[in-house]
C-alpha cells in the first residue's frame, strides 16, 4: 500500500481573514459634524414622510415630499458607509 506524504509544518502563522483587520487603517473616529449630519438626514427624512401623510406639510399629500424624504434617508445611509 502506498504511503501518503507527510505534512510540513509552516512556522509562520496564517494571516487573519477578518474584514476588520484588512480594512483598518489610520482613520480615527468620525468627526462630530459627520455623525450629526448623518443622523439628522435620516431623522428628517422619516419626519418628512410622516408629516406628508398626516397632511401637515403645505399642499396636500405629494409624491415629491415622499421622494425627498426617501432621498434624505438614502443619503444618510450612504454616509454610514464612511462612519468610523
N, C-alpha and C positions, 0 to 999 in steps of 0.2 A: 504494500500500500504506500502511495507517495506521501511524503512528509510535507506539511504546509510550512510556508515561510514564517519566520518569527518576526514580530513587530519590533521596530526600532523605536525606542522611546525618544521623544523630542524633549530636550531640556528646556526649550523655550515655551513659556505659557501661551496658550491661544488668546487671540485678541477678543475682547468682548464685542458682541454684535448688537448691543443695546443702542437704540436711537439717541438716547441722551448723551452717551459718550461720543458718538460720531458728530452730533450737531453742536455740542457745547463749544463755544468759542470764548472770546474775551469780552463778550457782551455782558454788561451789568444789568441791573434791574431796569425796567422801563421807566421813563420819566413820568412824573405825576400827571402832567398835562395829557399824556398819551392815554393813560388809564381813564382819566375823567372824560376825555373826548369819546373814547370807545364806548364807555358805559352810557354817556349822555345820548349818543346816536341811537343806541338800541332802545333806551327808555323812551326817548322822544318819538321814535318810530312806532312803538307799540301804542303810545298815547295818541298819536295822530290817527291811527287806525280805529282805536276805540272811540275817540271823540267824533270821528267821521260817522260811525254807525249810530251814535247817540244823537246825531244831527246838532251838535253844539258848534261845530265849525261853520263859518259863513257859507252860505249856499246850502243846497240840500246834499244828500249823500252823493259824493262824487268819486269817480274812479281815480282821479288824479291825486286825491288825498291818500287813497289806498296804495297807489304806486309809489307816492312819495314816502309813505311810512315803510313800505317794504324795501325801498331803496336805502333808507336810513338804517334799517335793521341789517341789511346786507353789507353796507359799508362798515357797520360796527363789527360784524362777524369777520369781515376781511381783515380788520385791524387786529383781531385776536390772533391771527397767524404770526404777527410780529411781537406779540405780548411776551414778555420775559419775566 
